[in-house]
């Protein structure tokens, strides 16, 4: 085999790796945003049970404890999926840099998105400006703190259900 053939084979293997990691990064991203929706559905169910006037003390304790466990597990999954997605995005960016390809992952993509937000802040359309202002709150941070608040709420209900259950009997 010639040097040219080796180069073509190496490039092909590099493109295959890139495609695999890009696909995996996309899967992490999908999981990242599906998880809060699923967890929120379970949390609504569990907190409804734990706060219902007709629920027994044991039922409240079990439902609020489960709500707390689900919220903590959701926080863990959210963090793990985000870190995995970031690791793959960094690998993809490094691969793009090493191969002289346009950088479309990682910091370069974030900078492009931030430039788009800056443009939208000066739009003639109110909706564009409002969307750009909402984006100042990163979705990952919003969902992280939402799940943290839900965990704290579940813990509060658990403590009340144990310490003074009469407070929960509307």
N, C-alpha and C positions, 0 to 999 in steps of 0.2 A: 504494500500500500504506500502511496506517495504522501508527502506532507499535506498536499491539498486535500486528499481523501480523509486524512486524520482530522484536518481542520473542519471539513464538512460534517464529519461524524460527531466531533465535539460540539459544534454549533447546534446540530440536531438534538443531541442529548441535553444541551443547555436550554433549548426551546421547550423540550418536553418537560424538564424540571420546572421551568417558568410557568408553563400551563398548569401543571399539577398544583404548584403553590398558589397561583392566582385563583384557581378553582377552590382550593381549601380556604383561602382568605375570604372568598365570597361566602362559603358555607358558614364560617365563623360569624360573619356579619349578619347573615340571615338568622342564625341561632340567637345571636345577641339581641335582636329586636323582637323575636318571637317569644322569648322567655318572659319578659315583663308582662306581656299580654296574658299569657297562660297563668302566670303567678297571680296577677291581679284578679283574675276570675276566681281562682281558689281562695284568695284572701277575702273577697267580697262574700263568698259563701260562708267561710269560717267565722268572719266577724259578724255577719248577720245572725248566725246561730249564737255566738257568744254574747251578743247584745240584746237578743230577743227577750221580751219580758217573761215568756213562758218557759224559758230554758232553765233547767235545774242547775244548782251550783256545780255539781260534778260535770255536767254538760258544758257549762261556761268555762270551767278550768281546762277541760280537754280541748274544746274548740279554740280557746285563746292560746293555749300552749302550742297546738298544731299551727295556728296562724303565725305565731312567732317563729317556729321551726321553718315553715315554708318561706317566710320573708328572709330569714338568714340564709337558707339554701339558695333562694333567688339572688341574693346579693353575691354569694359565692359564685354561682353560675355566671352572672352578669360580669363579674370581675375576670373570671377565667376565660370566658369567650372574648372579652375585650382585649385581654393581654395576648391571647393567641392570635387574634386578628391583627393587632399591632406588630407582633413578631413577624408574621407573614408579610405584612405591608413593608416592614423594614427590609426583609430579605429581598422582596421584589424590587424595591428602590435600589438596593445595592447591586442587584443583578442588572438592572437597567443602566446604572452608572458604569459598571464594568464592561458592558457590551455596547456602550455608546448609543443606547436607545433613548428615546424621549422618556423623561421621568414622569410617570403618571401615578405613582403611589407615594405614600408617606407625606413628609413635610412639604414637598412640592405641590401635591394635591391639596393639602390644607391651605397653603398660601394662595393657591388659585381660588379656592372656595371663599377665603376671607376677602380677596379682591372683588369677587362677585357680590359679597355682602355689602362692601363699601359702595359699589355701583348702585345696588338696589336701595341703599339709604337715600340716594338722590333722585330716585325715580319720581315720575309725575303721578304714579299710582299709589294710593294710600295702602292698598294690600301689599304691594311690593315692599314698601317701607316698614310696615308692621311685621311682615315675615322676616325681614332682615334684622329687625330689633329683637324678635323672639329668638333668633339663632344665636344671639350673644350668650344665651344660656345653652351650653352644650347638652345635647340629648343624653349622653352617658351620665353626666352629672345630675340632670333632672331625674332620670330613672333611678340612679343610685340613691339619691336623697329621698325620693318617694318611697322606695323599698325600706330605707332606714326608718322613715317616719311610720310606715305600716308596722315594722317590727316593734318600734317603741309603743305604738298604740296597742298592739297585741299584748306586749309585756304589761302595760298599764291595766288593761282589762283583766289579765291574769292575776295581777297583784290585788286588784279590787275584788275579784271573785273569791280570792282566798281570805283577804283581810276584812272586808266589809261588804259582803254580797248584797246587803239591803240597798246599797247605792245603785245597783243595776236592776232593780225591780220598779222601774218607771213609776 
